[in-house]
Amino acid sequence: QVQLVESGGGLVQAGGSLRLSCAASGRTSSPNAMGWFRQAPGKERMFVGVITWAGSVTFYADSVKGRFTISRDNAKNTVYLQMNSLKPEDTAVYYCAAALRGNYYLLSSYNYWGQGTQVTVSS
């Protein structure tokens, strides 16, 4: 089992920045990758980005590429999502998730999920 707890959400003006954290506990050596997803009201949960556990390789959705950066701190078992140049359309609940295997772009590849943290970007 892997437990994930997100933090760092809040209200920010357009153009601002936020950094989300995802602290992992339990069998943290198990996941192959840690992903970030987001879900806006009335919409499906969407892939934001992922970082592989072994090589720290990152992949991003086109909508956030160049603005968002995922990093990790192995000593703290924590993954970060740095969000810059935020836009109102980035408003959503953000979730981190742990994948044991599979296509990291798909929700179904993720076995463990955090509770989510709200990010609201005002115009």
Long-range contacts (C-beta under 8 A, 24 or more apart in sequence): 1-26, 1-27, 1-112, 2-26, 2-27, 2-28, 2-30, 2-31, 2-98, 2-111, 2-112, 3-112, 4-96, 4-97, 4-98, 4-112, 4-113, 4-114, 5-114, 5-115, 6-94, 6-95, 6-96, 6-114, 6-115, 6-116, 6-117, 7-117, 8-117, 9-94, 9-117, 9-118, 9-119, 10-118, 10-119, 10-120, 11-120, 11-121, 11-122, 12-86, 12-119, 12-120, 12-121, 12-122, 13-121, 13-122, 14-86, 14-87, 14-88, 14-121, 14-122, 14-123, 15-85, 15-86, 16-86, 16-121, 17-82, 17-83, 17-84, 17-85, 17-86, 18-83, 18-86, 18-119, 19-80, 19-81, 19-82, 19-83, 20-80, 20-81, 20-83, 20-94, 20-96, 20-117, 20-119, 21-78, 21-79, 21-80, 22-78, 22-79, 22-80, 22-81, 22-96, 22-114, 23-76, 23-77, 23-78, 24-77, 24-78, 24-79, 24-98, 25-77, 28-77, 30-98, 30-100, 31-98, 31-99, 31-100, 31-111, 31-112, 32-99, 32-100, 32-101, 33-98, 33-99, 33-104, 34-70, 34-72, 34-79, 34-96, 34-97, 34-98, 34-99, 35-96, 35-97, 35-98, 35-99, 35-104, 35-110, 36-70, 36-79, 36-81, 36-94, 36-95, 36-96, 36-97, 37-94, 37-95, 37-96, 37-97, 37-107, 37-110, 38-90, 38-92, 38-93, 38-94, 38-95, 38-119, 39-92, 39-93, 39-95, 39-116, 40-89, 40-91, 40-92, 40-93, 43-92, 45-95, 45-107, 47-105, 47-106, 47-107, 48-81, 48-94, 49-81, 50-99, 50-104, 50-105, 51-79, 52-104, 59-104, 59-105, 63-89, 64-90, 83-119, 86-119, 86-121, 87-121, 88-121, 88-122, 88-123, 89-121, 90-119, 90-121, 91-119, 91-120, 91-121, 92-118, 92-119, 93-117, 93-118, 93-119, 94-118, 94-119
